[in-house]
Amino acid sequence: MMILSQKLVENGCKVVFLNTEFNHKRMVSCMVEQQDEEDSLIKLVSIPDGLGGDDHRKDLAKVCDVILSTMPHALENLITQENIRFIVADVNMGWSLKVGCRLGIKGALFSPASAAMFALVYNIPRLIHDGIINSDGSLLTTKKTIQLSPGMLEIDTGTLFWLKLLDDGMNIKQILNYLEACARSSDLTELWFCNTTYELEPRVLTFFPKILPIGPLLRNYSNMNASSSTRSMGQLWEEDLSCMSWLDQQPRSSVIYVAFGSHTRFDQNQFNELALGLDLTDRPFLWVVRQDNNMAYPNEFQGNKGKIVQWAPQQKVLNHSAIASFFSHCGWNSTMEGLCNGVPFLCWPYFADQLYNKVYICDELKVGMGLDLGENGVVSRWEIKKKLDQLLSDVNMRTRSLKFKENQLDKGRSSENLNKLVEWIKG
């Protein structure tokens, strides 16, 4: 959303960037001391999310339940105070378009996830109506795959993003009720935008032409390989820029980049196997281990060929010539950044759309491999070593990955769609 805001500013728009108070405080505390002229035209504001200080915001069911009862009124007041003339809403905040309509304000939807996930969220009411899923999210069909539209890419029912949450005992009915409300509000605008490209998701975009790709949305660095001291605006974690000079010292296409996003968590046993698996590869690795990680490194772990940081400037890292592969959780931002830099994936999804993204990377795009669980439900160090060895020795995989960098992700039509959004905002 921040990168999209910067693109809008570059095209002459002024942006009021709205967050919840909780996220706003984190974001402001991580802001760079000096912003460039474009960033100064982005005003950061916030409204309450309705949750108290002691409430656990990782309970998505509770978050969804509270948002609709508290945030619409707060948003209405903010629109009046800030003299807002146009709303660009995250697809999962689609209800905000309804608020805008009451005030006579036009809006657009933006999905930072894939077009396939956009289409899936929009079709949740139909999936319930057609008896494919229950209102609590459980599957009613015995089919292994479903199609949102005839001829469209089939979706493995095992990758439906709410099923893991259902297995974890979360109240999925509240979440689906919330997403249904967002889906109904989607029809209040003809402007649906997504961080994807026609080349990347042709079938989805063919059968859902209302979704207009404006990707890949990437940060605009003047020199991607430089060890710049500039931190990325909007990052909630402080980037350790020392990894760039470390990468400069590594051979070309030699480093395994290991990063699992801001949510993935391992238990101690799985963390041990991951660490020891990286050791076994006997290759240089750059491993992002977040500061909220409470795991202890196993006694046998050497790590002498690697560098461990708490957070990395990922787009710069993936663009570096030393990177050979991306060991990833397959979040959509990571997926786009990996594809745009021609890097093959070793996929280890954690939850949500990552499960679908992994299947798409491996089976449709054929630029990645997955991992197999052992009988104890743990990915072993030997499995990690085996798959990394296979990935790094697969010349065809590397060639296909480089094609996405060189040929596949044409920005031409995405730029045209972004211009449509700018014209609507200014009009």
C-alpha positions as semicolon CSV with decimal commas, in nm:
position;residue;x (nm);y (nm);z (nm)
1;M;0,000;0,000;0,000
2;M;0,289;0,236;0,075
3;I;0,453;0,164;-0,261
4;L;0,121;0,229;-0,437
5;S;0,095;0,556;-0,243
6;Q;0,440;0,657;-0,365
7;K;0,339;0,577;-0,724
8;L;0,032;0,799;-0,688
9;V;0,244;1,082;-0,548
10;E;0,481;1,048;-0,844
11;N;0,177;1,108;-1,065
12;G;0,073;1,428;-0,890
13;C;-0,164;1,300;-0,621
14;K;-0,162;1,384;-0,251
15;V;-0,210;1,083;-0,026
16;V;-0,356;1,046;0,320
17;F;-0,238;0,702;0,436
18;L;-0,481;0,556;0,690
19;N;-0,384;0,286;0,937
20;T;-0,519;0,159;1,266
21;E;-0,371;0,337;1,567
22;F;-0,184;0,020;1,665
23;N;-0,011;-0,018;1,327
24;H;0,030;0,358;1,286
25;K;0,241;0,383;1,602
26;R;0,466;0,101;1,482
27;M;0,496;0,254;1,139
28;V;0,583;0,604;1,262
29;S;0,843;0,467;1,504
30;C;1,018;0,297;1,212
31;M;1,008;0,593;0,974
32;V;1,329;0,721;0,825
33;E;1,455;1,047;0,971
34;Q;1,464;1,222;0,637
35;Q;1,204;1,154;0,372
36;D;1,237;1,258;0,014
37;E;1,005;1,512;-0,147
38;E;0,763;1,247;-0,270
39;D;0,724;1,082;0,071
40;S;0,654;1,421;0,232
41;L;0,331;1,432;0,029
42;I;0,211;1,118;0,208
43;K;0,034;1,211;0,532
44;L;0,009;0,931;0,787
45;V;-0,312;0,923;0,993
46;S;-0,493;0,667;1,207
47;I;-0,824;0,563;1,361
48;P;-0,893;0,313;1,644
49;D;-0,951;-0,050;1,552
50;G;-1,186;-0,102;1,845
51;L;-0,955;-0,336;2,033
52;G;-0,819;-0,257;2,377
53;G;-0,449;-0,253;2,458
54;D;-0,457;-0,603;2,604
55;D;-0,656;-0,761;2,323
56;H;-0,476;-1,014;2,108
57;R;-0,482;-0,877;1,753
58;K;-0,371;-1,209;1,611
59;D;-0,721;-1,342;1,682
60;L;-0,848;-1,263;1,333
61;A;-1,206;-1,361;1,419
62;K;-1,215;-1,104;1,697
63;V;-1,052;-0,840;1,479
64;C;-1,309;-0,894;1,202
65;D;-1,596;-0,882;1,449
66;V;-1,484;-0,553;1,603
67;I;-1,381;-0,367;1,287
68;L;-1,729;-0,341;1,138
69;S;-1,879;-0,213;1,463
70;T;-1,621;0,061;1,528
71;M;-1,416;0,166;1,226
72;P;-1,684;0,284;0,977
73;H;-1,796;0,570;1,204
74;A;-1,435;0,669;1,277
75;L;-1,356;0,662;0,904
76;E;-1,653;0,885;0,826
77;N;-1,526;1,145;1,072
78;L;-1,174;1,126;0,930
79;I;-1,295;1,171;0,570
80;T;-1,466;1,493;0,674
81;Q;-1,170;1,620;0,877
82;E;-0,911;1,550;0,607
83;N;-1,129;1,659;0,314
84;I;-1,082;1,323;0,139
85;R;-1,199;1,318;-0,224
86;F;-1,124;0,959;-0,325
87;I;-1,072;0,627;-0,142
88;V;-0,829;0,353;-0,244
89;A;-0,906;0,064;-0,011
90;D;-0,735;-0,264;0,054
91;V;-0,973;-0,533;-0,070
92;N;-1,003;-0,660;0,289
93;M;-1,125;-0,314;0,390
94;G;-1,387;-0,309;0,116
95;W;-1,657;-0,191;0,358
96;S;-1,492;0,155;0,346
97;L;-1,640;0,206;-0,004
98;K;-1,984;0,194;0,156
99;V;-1,881;0,474;0,392
100;G;-1,753;0,672;0,095
101;C;-2,079;0,624;-0,096
102;R;-2,279;0,767;0,193
103;L;-2,064;1,079;0,169
104;G;-2,071;1,097;-0,211
105;I;-1,705;0,995;-0,248
106;K;-1,583;0,761;-0,522
107;G;-1,341;0,480;-0,451
108;A;-1,132;0,194;-0,583
109;L;-1,024;-0,143;-0,445
110;F;-0,666;-0,265;-0,437
111;S;-0,547;-0,617;-0,367
112;P;-0,186;-0,648;-0,248
113;A;-0,229;-1,026;-0,288
114;S;-0,275;-1,216;-0,614
115;A;-0,565;-1,178;-0,856
116;A;-0,661;-1,537;-0,778
117;M;-0,703;-1,449;-0,409
118;F;-0,898;-1,136;-0,505
119;A;-1,134;-1,352;-0,713
120;L;-1,160;-1,610;-0,434
121;V;-1,259;-1,353;-0,169
122;Y;-1,515;-1,201;-0,404
123;N;-1,667;-1,544;-0,469
124;I;-1,698;-1,658;-0,105
125;P;-2,075;-1,586;-0,103
126;R;-2,117;-1,798;-0,417
127;L;-1,908;-2,083;-0,274
128;I;-2,141;-2,092;0,025
129;H;-2,453;-2,061;-0,191
130;D;-2,338;-2,340;-0,425
131;G;-2,271;-2,577;-0,136
132;I;-1,893;-2,595;-0,186
133;I;-1,818;-2,464;0,164
134;N;-2,026;-2,425;0,477
135;S;-2,084;-2,089;0,642
136;D;-1,823;-2,189;0,900
137;G;-1,563;-2,240;0,624
138;S;-1,561;-2,620;0,630
139;L;-1,562;-2,805;0,299
140;L;-1,889;-2,959;0,181
141;T;-1,744;-3,092;-0,144
142;T;-1,530;-3,403;-0,181
143;K;-1,362;-3,263;-0,491
144;K;-0,991;-3,197;-0,467
145;T;-1,013;-2,882;-0,680
146;I;-1,265;-2,608;-0,756
147;Q;-1,299;-2,355;-1,037
148;L;-1,427;-2,003;-0,978
149;S;-1,513;-1,978;-1,347
150;P;-1,519;-2,232;-1,634
151;G;-1,178;-2,258;-1,797
152;M;-1,007;-2,077;-1,512
153;L;-0,714;-2,229;-1,326
154;E;-0,833;-2,486;-1,074
155;I;-0,774;-2,416;-0,705
156;D;-0,672;-2,702;-0,479
157;T;-0,929;-2,709;-0,198
158;G;-0,647;-2,784;0,045
159;T;-0,503;-2,438;-0,021
160;L;-0,817;-2,240;0,075
161;F;-0,662;-1,983;0,305
162;W;-0,904;-2,020;0,595
163;L;-0,873;-2,398;0,641
164;K;-0,552;-2,384;0,846
165;L;-0,715;-2,127;1,074
166;L;-1,013;-2,362;1,105
167;D;-0,778;-2,645;1,204
168;D;-0,630;-2,414;1,468
169;G;-0,973;-2,373;1,625
170;M;-1,043;-2,018;1,509
171;N;-1,400;-1,900;1,451
172;I;-1,394;-1,890;1,072
173;K;-1,763;-1,799;1,044
174;Q;-1,688;-1,450;1,179
175;I;-1,401;-1,409;0,933
176;L;-1,609;-1,525;0,635
177;N;-1,898;-1,298;0,740
178;Y;-1,653;-1,009;0,736
179;L;-1,511;-1,106;0,395
180;E;-1,866;-1,143;0,260
181;A;-1,939;-0,786;0,369
182;C;-1,625;-0,669;0,187
183;A;-1,723;-0,869;-0,122
184;R;-2,069;-0,709;-0,131
185;S;-1,911;-0,365;-0,106
186;S;-1,682;-0,449;-0,400
187;D;-1,971;-0,388;-0,638
188;L;-1,985;-0,023;-0,532
189;T;-1,695;0,049;-0,769
190;E;-1,584;-0,054;-1,116
191;L;-1,221;0,005;-1,023
192;W;-1,051;-0,312;-0,903
193;F;-0,672;-0,309;-0,903
194;C;-0,421;-0,576;-0,811
195;N;-0,046;-0,614;-0,759
196;T;-0,001;-0,862;-1,041
197;T;0,056;-0,866;-1,418
198;Y;-0,126;-1,006;-1,722
199;E;0,171;-1,231;-1,794
200;L;0,176;-1,377;-1,444
201;E;-0,195;-1,460;-1,402
202;P;-0,343;-1,467;-1,754
203;R;-0,627;-1,710;-1,687
204;V;-0,758;-1,535;-1,376
205;L;-0,748;-1,196;-1,543
206;T;-0,918;-1,332;-1,856
207;F;-1,215;-1,465;-1,661
208;F;-1,227;-1,171;-1,418
209;P;-1,152;-0,876;-1,651
210;K;-1,272;-0,630;-1,389
211;I;-0,944;-0,691;-1,202
212;L;-0,683;-0,458;-1,351
213;P;-0,318;-0,541;-1,280
214;I;-0,087;-0,257;-1,177
215;G;0,211;-0,468;-1,073
216;P;0,478;-0,540;-1,009
217;L;0,475;-0,274;-0,736
218;L;0,840;-0,251;-0,638
219;R;1,036;0,011;-0,451
220;N;1,212;0,260;-0,677
221;Y;1,580;0,241;-0,580
222;S;1,816;0,449;-0,789
223;N;2,087;0,184;-0,756
224;M;1,963;-0,153;-0,644
225;N;2,308;-0,302;-0,589
226;A;2,441;-0,018;-0,377
227;S;2,470;-0,061;-0,001
228;S;2,250;0,243;0,046
229;S;2,179;0,374;0,394
230;T;1,821;0,458;0,293
231;R;1,561;0,250;0,473
232;S;1,238;0,156;0,300
233;M;0,948;0,377;0,403
234;G;0,671;0,187;0,576
235;Q;0,877;-0,108;0,696
236;L;0,772;-0,221;1,044
237;W;1,111;-0,385;1,108
238;E;1,447;-0,214;1,096
239;E;1,650;-0,336;0,798
240;D;2,006;-0,456;0,863
241;L;2,191;-0,306;0,568
242;S;2,520;-0,476;0,654
243;C;2,402;-0,779;0,461
244;M;2,454;-0,591;0,134
245;S;2,828;-0,549;0,185
246;W;2,843;-0,914;0,295
247;L;2,672;-1,016;-0,032
248;D;2,927;-0,813;-0,226
249;Q;3,195;-1,052;-0,098
250;Q;3,016;-1,371;-0,210
251;P;3,057;-1,545;-0,547
252;R;2,793;-1,491;-0,814
253;S;2,480;-1,710;-0,777
254;S;2,608;-1,878;-0,462
255;V;2,393;-1,752;-0,172
256;I;2,073;-1,909;-0,039
257;Y;1,846;-1,627;0,085
258;V;1,624;-1,752;0,369
259;A;1,331;-1,534;0,480
260;F;0,984;-1,631;0,598
261;G;0,811;-1,295;0,637
262;S;0,678;-1,120;0,943
263;H;0,440;-1,388;1,078
264;T;0,589;-1,735;1,030
265;R;0,683;-1,912;1,353
266;F;0,862;-2,241;1,420
267;D;0,879;-2,450;1,732
268;Q;1,223;-2,527;1,872
269;N;1,249;-2,869;1,708
270;Q;1,167;-2,733;1,360
271;F;1,396;-2,435;1,410
272;N;1,680;-2,674;1,494
273;E;1,623;-2,875;1,176
274;L;1,618;-2,559;0,966
275;A;1,946;-2,434;1,113
276;L;2,119;-2,769;1,076
277;G;1,980;-2,812;0,724
278;L;2,143;-2,485;0,619
279;D;2,470;-2,607;0,770
280;L;2,449;-2,931;0,572
281;T;2,426;-2,751;0,238
282;D;2,781;-2,623;0,291
283;R;2,685;-2,311;0,094
284;P;2,675;-1,943;0,194
285;F;2,334;-1,835;0,322
286;L;2,170;-1,511;0,432
287;W;1,908;-1,597;0,695
288;V;1,651;-1,353;0,831
289;V;1,567;-1,442;1,192
290;R;1,329;-1,183;1,334
291;Q;1,396;-1,012;1,665
292;D;1,076;-1,163;1,809
293;N;1,214;-1,512;1,749
294;N;1,257;-1,684;2,085
295;M;1,429;-1,996;1,958
296;A;1,780;-2,098;2,065
297;Y;2,028;-2,212;1,799
298;P;2,116;-2,582;1,836
299;N;2,455;-2,660;1,988
300;E;2,569;-2,833;1,669
301;F;2,491;-2,531;1,450
302;Q;2,806;-2,383;1,296
303;G;2,666;-2,116;1,067
304;N;3,019;-2,024;0,962
305;K;2,923;-1,991;0,594
306;G;2,622;-1,774;0,660
307;K;2,509;-1,436;0,782
308;I;2,207;-1,394;1,011
309;V;2,016;-1,067;1,031
310;Q;1,694;-0,963;1,204
311;W;1,547;-0,805;0,888
312;A;1,679;-0,738;0,538
313;P;1,610;-0,494;0,252
314;Q;1,460;-0,784;0,061
315;Q;1,416;-0,628;-0,281
316;K;1,780;-0,517;-0,283
317;V;1,891;-0,859;-0,161
318;L;1,700;-1,049;-0,430
319;N;1,840;-0,819;-0,698
320;H;2,199;-0,892;-0,591
321;S;2,406;-1,105;-0,827
322;A;2,522;-1,330;-0,540
323;I;2,173;-1,469;-0,474
324;A;2,114;-1,820;-0,611
325;S;1,778;-1,914;-0,457
326;F;1,501;-1,785;-0,233
327;F;1,394;-2,008;0,059
328;S;1,056;-1,844;0,118
329;H;0,718;-1,859;0,291
330;C;0,566;-1,753;-0,044
331;G;0,386;-1,437;0,065
332;W;0,270;-1,250;-0,245
333;N;0,512;-0,959;-0,205
334;S;0,798;-1,205;-0,172
335;T;0,668;-1,402;-0,468
336;M;0,656;-1,093;-0,689
337;E;1,000;-0,977;-0,578
338;G;1,152;-1,321;-0,637
339;L;0,996;-1,354;-0,982
340;C;1,098;-1,005;-1,088
341;N;1,457;-1,084;-0,997
342;G;1,467;-1,423;-1,170
343;V;1,532;-1,624;-0,853
344;P;1,404;-1,984;-0,811
345;F;1,212;-2,069;-0,493
346;L;1,226;-2,332;-0,224
347;C;0,874;-2,299;-0,086
348;W;0,768;-2,336;0,278
349;P;0,424;-2,171;0,317
350;Y;0,288;-2,096;0,662
351;F;-0,074;-1,985;0,627
352;A;-0,330;-1,777;0,432
353;D;-0,264;-1,724;0,059
354;Q;0,089;-1,860;0,093
355;L;-0,048;-2,215;0,050
356;Y;-0,198;-2,129;-0,288
357;N;0,106;-1,925;-0,393
358;K;0,333;-2,222;-0,327
359;V;0,126;-2,448;-0,554
360;Y;0,119;-2,180;-0,824
361;I;0,497;-2,128;-0,807
362;C;0,575;-2,501;-0,822
363;D;0,304;-2,649;-1,043
364;E;0,194;-2,369;-1,274
365;L;0,499;-2,143;-1,310
366;K;0,745;-2,428;-1,245
367;V;1,004;-2,201;-1,084
368;G;1,015;-2,362;-0,742
369;M;1,007;-2,675;-0,528
370;G;0,823;-2,766;-0,210
371;L;0,927;-2,956;0,102
372;D;0,792;-3,284;0,236
373;L;0,707;-3,339;0,600
374;G;0,856;-3,636;0,782
375;E;0,646;-3,890;0,970
376;N;0,677;-3,677;1,282
377;G;0,528;-3,376;1,104
378;V;0,866;-3,198;1,089
379;V;1,069;-3,101;0,782
380;S;1,404;-3,266;0,846
381;R;1,748;-3,115;0,794
382;W;1,813;-3,384;0,531
383;E;1,499;-3,289;0,338
384;I;1,608;-2,924;0,341
385;K;1,955;-3,014;0,215
386;K;1,819;-3,247;-0,053
387;K;1,573;-2,996;-0,195
388;L;1,820;-2,707;-0,190
389;D;2,077;-2,924;-0,369
390;Q;1,817;-3,020;-0,630
391;L;1,701;-2,663;-0,677
392;L;2,049;-2,518;-0,713
393;S;2,156;-2,783;-0,964
394;D;1,841;-2,752;-1,179
395;V;1,951;-2,549;-1,482
396;N;1,603;-2,555;-1,640
397;M;1,449;-2,415;-1,323
398;R;1,699;-2,131;-1,323
399;T;1,634;-2,062;-1,692
400;R;1,258;-2,043;-1,640
401;S;1,308;-1,810;-1,344
402;L;1,527;-1,577;-1,547
403;K;1,262;-1,563;-1,822
404;F;1,022;-1,401;-1,577
405;K;1,281;-1,135;-1,507
406;E;1,365;-1,078;-1,872
407;N;1,041;-1,133;-2,061
408;Q;0,736;-1,216;-1,856
409;L;0,664;-0,922;-1,628
410;D;0,600;-0,647;-1,883
411;K;0,501;-0,326;-1,705
412;G;0,339;-0,162;-2,008
413;R;-0,025;-0,254;-1,953
414;S;0,016;-0,221;-1,576
415;S;0,131;0,139;-1,627
416;E;-0,176;0,206;-1,840
417;N;-0,401;0,073;-1,564
418;L;-0,223;0,281;-1,301
419;N;-0,283;0,586;-1,521
420;K;-0,655;0,499;-1,522
421;L;-0,655;0,510;-1,143
422;V;-0,471;0,844;-1,142
423;E;-0,719;0,990;-1,393
424;W;-1,014;0,880;-1,180
425;I;-0,861;1,031;-0,868
426;K;-0,786;1,363;-1,036
427;G;-1,120;1,367;-1,219
